């Protein structure tokens, strides 16, 4: 493996950050504010290269709606069901799972399409549709299930912050010649910092509540690996081409758990354990990404049904 392949592989960054997080622990009250900046930079870098064509959006409206259904229907529904499994006396964990359910899919769903021969155009259009809908859906879900614990207006403000600012920032960035390797390394560094800060912030809770955290891991695996293992053959059975199936599968599995983690730490500071489900899901989703291509290749050969777009 070349040096470029090592530094652009997200796996060593994620898991080395998780280990380091337990060594450094909680770094203080400034962590939530830094997380906002880190996440903004990461989302912006991930969006570089994304260009929306209104004509393509009109032509692909049915498939865009399917992306929204897989994200805010399938994944959100499963995550909300999981929220009710945990003890009712720990409202913080419940809030964390609701936040996982409420946030849109990860911007990295576009990366999944690029690296696994998915439908790149659909991934961009679907992402735009999901994030547009999230402006209304995310505050509604949090208000409906958490109530006044997290003000809906604050949720809306942060969703706008993490959607509108990156979309504006990529306009000049798209005119610059930013290499793929440099961008990938920058994204990985931001993820590295994000994991250290979010896991470290809750390291005391994690080490003192290993039984609860163990169940969080089990259900995080359920909503990623198990869901994906069921969804992939179902998409194949019903005749979806490989390119489209990869996009639908990623949007049904990979949420923007970095955003969920940040909003929990910022908006629910009195319940730091709320960020634990989000941070655990972030780690499990990264592990899923490392093996997802192999799961897809069991049902489609890489060279077959590759999207022409």
C-alpha positions as CSV (number, residue, x, y, z in Angstrom):
1,X,0.0,0.0,0.0
2,X,1.4,3.4,-1.0
3,X,1.8,6.3,1.3
4,X,-1.1,8.1,-0.5
5,X,-3.4,5.2,0.0
6,X,-2.5,5.0,3.7
7,X,-3.2,8.7,4.4
8,X,-6.4,8.8,2.4
9,X,-7.8,5.7,4.1
10,X,-10.2,6.9,6.8
11,X,-10.0,3.7,8.8
12,X,-6.7,4.2,10.6
13,X,-7.6,7.8,11.3
14,X,-10.9,6.9,12.9
15,X,-9.7,4.1,15.1
16,X,-6.4,5.7,16.2
17,X,-8.5,8.8,17.1
18,X,-10.8,6.6,19.2
19,X,-7.9,5.1,21.1
20,X,-6.3,8.6,21.6
21,X,-9.6,9.9,22.8
22,X,-9.6,7.7,25.9
23,X,-6.0,8.6,26.6
24,X,-6.6,12.4,26.6
25,X,-10.2,12.3,27.9
26,X,-12.4,15.4,28.2
27,X,-10.6,18.6,27.1
28,X,-12.9,21.1,28.6
29,X,-15.9,23.3,28.0
30,X,-14.5,24.7,24.7
31,X,-15.0,21.3,22.9
32,X,-18.5,22.0,21.6
33,X,-17.5,25.3,20.0
34,X,-14.4,23.7,18.3
35,X,-16.6,20.8,17.1
36,X,-18.8,23.3,15.2
37,X,-15.8,24.7,13.3
38,X,-14.3,21.3,12.6
39,X,-17.6,19.9,11.3
40,X,-18.1,23.0,9.1
41,X,-14.7,22.5,7.6
42,X,-15.2,18.8,7.0
43,X,-18.7,19.2,5.4
44,X,-17.4,22.0,3.2
45,X,-14.4,19.9,2.0
46,X,-16.7,16.9,1.4
47,X,-19.0,19.0,-0.8
48,X,-16.2,20.3,-3.1
49,X,-17.0,19.2,-6.6
50,X,-20.7,19.0,-6.0
51,X,-22.6,20.9,-8.7
52,X,-26.4,20.9,-9.0
53,X,-28.3,20.9,-12.3
54,X,-31.9,22.0,-11.9
55,X,-32.8,20.1,-15.1
56,X,-31.4,16.8,-13.8
57,X,-33.2,17.4,-10.5
58,X,-36.6,17.6,-12.3
59,X,-35.8,14.6,-14.4
60,X,-34.8,12.5,-11.4
61,X,-37.4,13.6,-8.9
62,X,-38.7,10.0,-8.3
63,X,-35.3,8.7,-7.4
64,X,-34.6,11.8,-5.3
65,X,-37.8,11.0,-3.3
66,X,-36.6,7.5,-2.9
67,X,-33.3,8.8,-1.4
68,X,-35.3,10.9,1.1
69,X,-37.5,7.9,2.0
70,X,-34.5,5.6,2.6
71,X,-32.8,8.3,4.8
72,X,-35.8,9.8,6.7
73,X,-38.1,6.8,6.4
74,X,-36.1,3.6,6.9
75,X,-33.1,4.8,8.9
76,X,-35.0,7.4,10.9
77,X,-37.8,4.9,11.7
78,X,-35.3,2.3,12.9
79,X,-33.3,4.7,15.0
80,X,-36.4,6.1,16.7
81,X,-37.5,2.5,17.5
82,X,-34.1,1.8,19.0
83,X,-34.5,5.0,21.2
84,X,-37.4,3.4,23.0
85,X,-35.3,0.3,23.9
86,X,-33.1,2.1,26.4
87,X,-34.1,2.8,30.0
88,X,-36.8,5.5,30.3
89,X,-34.9,7.0,33.3
90,X,-31.9,8.0,31.1
91,X,-33.5,10.7,29.0
92,X,-30.0,11.7,27.7
93,X,-29.5,8.4,25.8
94,X,-33.0,8.8,24.4
95,X,-32.2,12.3,23.1
96,X,-29.0,11.0,21.5
97,X,-30.9,8.3,19.5
98,X,-33.5,10.8,18.5
99,X,-30.8,13.1,17.2
100,X,-29.3,10.3,15.2
101,X,-32.7,9.7,13.7
102,X,-33.3,13.4,13.0
103,X,-30.1,14.4,11.1
104,X,-29.8,14.0,7.4
105,X,-27.5,11.4,5.7
106,X,-23.7,11.9,5.7
107,X,-22.2,14.0,2.9
108,X,-19.8,11.1,2.5
109,X,-22.7,9.2,0.7
110,X,-21.3,11.0,-2.4
111,X,-17.8,9.5,-1.6
112,X,-19.5,6.0,-1.4
113,X,-20.9,6.5,-4.9
114,X,-17.5,7.6,-6.2
115,X,-15.5,4.7,-4.6
116,X,-18.0,1.9,-5.2
117,X,-19.0,2.6,-8.8
118,X,-22.3,4.1,-7.7
119,X,-24.5,6.6,-9.5
120,X,-22.5,9.8,-8.8
121,X,-25.2,12.1,-10.2
122,X,-27.9,10.5,-8.2
123,X,-25.8,10.7,-5.0
124,X,-25.4,14.4,-5.5
125,X,-29.1,15.0,-6.3
126,X,-30.3,12.8,-3.6
127,X,-28.0,14.5,-1.1
128,X,-29.4,17.9,-2.1
129,X,-33.0,16.6,-1.7
130,X,-32.3,15.1,1.7
131,X,-30.6,18.2,3.1
132,X,-33.4,20.5,1.7
133,X,-36.0,18.4,3.4
134,X,-33.9,18.2,6.6
135,X,-34.5,22.0,7.1
136,X,-38.1,21.1,8.1
137,X,-37.9,17.4,9.1
138,X,-35.0,17.6,11.6
139,X,-36.6,20.3,13.8
140,X,-40.0,18.5,13.6
141,X,-38.5,15.2,14.7
142,X,-36.6,16.7,17.6
143,X,-39.6,18.7,18.7
144,X,-42.0,15.8,18.4
145,X,-39.8,13.3,20.4
146,X,-37.6,15.5,22.7
147,X,-39.9,18.5,23.2
148,X,-38.5,21.6,24.8
149,X,-35.3,19.9,25.8
150,X,-33.9,21.1,22.5
151,X,-35.5,24.3,21.1
152,X,-36.6,23.6,17.4
153,X,-35.4,27.0,16.4
154,X,-31.9,26.2,17.6
155,X,-32.0,22.9,15.6
156,X,-33.1,24.8,12.5
157,X,-30.3,27.3,13.0
158,X,-27.6,24.7,13.1
159,X,-29.1,22.8,10.2
160,X,-29.0,26.0,8.1
161,X,-25.5,26.7,9.4
162,X,-24.2,23.3,8.3
163,X,-26.0,23.3,4.9
164,X,-26.0,26.9,3.6
165,X,-22.5,27.9,4.6
166,X,-20.8,24.9,3.0
167,X,-22.9,25.4,-0.2
168,X,-21.8,29.0,-0.4
169,X,-18.2,28.2,0.4
170,X,-17.8,25.6,-2.3
171,X,-18.7,28.1,-5.1
172,X,-15.1,29.7,-5.0
173,X,-13.5,26.4,-3.9
174,X,-14.9,24.6,-7.0
175,X,-12.9,27.1,-9.2
176,X,-9.7,26.1,-7.5
177,X,-7.5,23.1,-8.4
178,X,-7.7,21.2,-5.2
179,X,-6.2,17.7,-5.5
180,X,-8.3,14.7,-4.5
181,X,-5.5,13.4,-2.2
182,X,-5.1,16.7,-0.4
183,X,-8.9,17.0,0.0
184,X,-9.2,13.4,1.3
185,X,-6.4,13.9,3.8
186,X,-7.9,17.2,5.1
187,X,-11.3,15.4,5.5
188,X,-9.6,12.6,7.4
189,X,-7.8,15.0,9.7
190,X,-11.1,16.8,10.5
191,X,-12.7,13.4,11.2
192,X,-9.7,12.5,13.4
193,X,-10.2,15.7,15.5
194,X,-14.0,15.2,15.6
195,X,-13.7,11.6,17.0
196,X,-11.1,12.6,19.6
197,X,-13.2,15.5,20.9
198,X,-16.5,13.7,20.8
199,X,-15.4,10.4,22.3
200,X,-13.0,12.2,24.8
201,X,-15.8,14.4,26.0
202,X,-17.7,11.3,27.0
203,X,-14.8,8.9,27.9
204,X,-15.7,8.9,31.6
205,X,-19.3,7.9,30.9
206,X,-18.2,5.2,28.4
207,X,-15.7,3.6,30.8
208,X,-18.1,3.7,33.8
209,X,-21.2,2.4,31.8
210,X,-19.7,-0.4,29.7
211,X,-22.9,-2.5,29.9
212,X,-25.0,0.4,28.4
213,X,-22.4,1.3,25.9
214,X,-22.2,-2.4,24.8
215,X,-25.9,-2.3,24.0
216,X,-25.4,0.9,22.1
217,X,-22.8,-0.8,20.0
218,X,-25.2,-3.7,19.4
219,X,-28.0,-1.5,18.1
220,X,-25.5,0.7,16.1
221,X,-24.5,-2.5,14.3
222,X,-28.1,-3.4,13.8
223,X,-28.9,0.0,12.1
224,X,-25.9,-0.3,9.8
225,X,-24.5,-3.8,9.1
226,X,-27.8,-5.7,9.6
227,X,-29.9,-3.1,7.8
228,X,-27.5,-3.0,4.9
229,X,-27.3,-6.9,4.8
230,X,-31.1,-7.0,4.4
231,X,-31.4,-4.0,2.1
232,X,-28.7,-4.9,-0.5
233,X,-30.3,-8.3,-1.6
234,X,-33.7,-6.7,-1.5
235,X,-32.6,-4.0,-3.9
236,X,-31.0,-6.6,-6.1
237,X,-34.2,-8.8,-6.0
238,X,-36.4,-5.9,-7.1
239,X,-34.2,-5.0,-10.1
240,X,-32.4,-1.9,-9.0
241,X,-29.1,-1.3,-10.9
242,X,-25.9,-1.4,-9.0
243,X,-25.3,2.3,-9.3
244,X,-28.6,3.3,-7.8
245,X,-28.6,0.6,-5.2
246,X,-25.3,1.8,-3.8
247,X,-26.7,5.3,-3.3
248,X,-30.0,4.1,-1.7
249,X,-28.1,1.7,0.6
250,X,-25.7,4.4,1.8
251,X,-28.4,6.9,2.4
252,X,-30.4,4.3,4.4
253,X,-27.3,3.5,6.6
254,X,-25.0,6.4,6.9
255,X,-26.3,9.4,8.8
256,X,-24.4,12.6,9.6
257,X,-23.6,11.4,13.0
258,X,-20.8,14.0,13.3
259,X,-23.6,16.7,13.1
260,X,-25.7,14.7,15.6
261,X,-22.8,14.5,18.0
262,X,-22.0,18.2,17.8
263,X,-25.7,19.3,18.3
264,X,-26.0,17.0,21.3
265,X,-22.9,18.5,23.0
266,X,-23.9,22.1,22.1
267,X,-27.7,22.0,22.6
268,X,-27.9,19.4,25.5
269,X,-24.9,20.3,27.6
270,X,-26.6,19.1,30.8
271,X,-26.8,15.5,29.4
272,X,-23.3,14.7,27.9
273,X,-24.3,11.0,27.5
274,X,-26.7,12.1,24.8
275,X,-23.7,12.3,22.4
276,X,-22.6,8.7,23.1
277,X,-25.1,7.0,20.7
278,X,-24.1,9.5,18.0
279,X,-20.4,9.0,18.5
280,X,-20.7,5.2,18.6
281,X,-22.8,5.2,15.5
282,X,-20.1,7.4,13.8
283,X,-17.5,4.7,14.6
284,X,-19.7,1.8,13.4
285,X,-20.6,3.6,10.2
286,X,-17.0,4.2,9.4
287,X,-16.3,0.5,9.9
288,X,-19.3,-0.3,7.7
289,X,-17.8,1.9,4.9
290,X,-14.7,-0.2,5.1
291,X,-16.5,-3.4,4.2
292,X,-19.6,-2.1,2.3
293,X,-18.0,-2.7,-1.1
294,X,-17.5,-6.3,-0.4
295,X,-21.2,-6.6,0.6
296,X,-22.3,-5.0,-2.6
297,X,-20.0,-7.2,-4.7
298,X,-21.8,-10.3,-3.5
299,X,-24.8,-9.3,-5.5
300,X,-23.3,-7.2,-8.3
301,X,-20.0,-7.6,-10.1
302,X,-18.0,-4.3,-10.1
303,X,-18.0,-4.0,-13.8
304,X,-21.7,-4.9,-14.2
305,X,-24.6,-2.4,-14.1
306,X,-22.2,0.5,-13.5
307,X,-24.1,3.7,-13.8
308,X,-23.4,5.5,-17.1
309,X,-23.5,8.8,-15.2
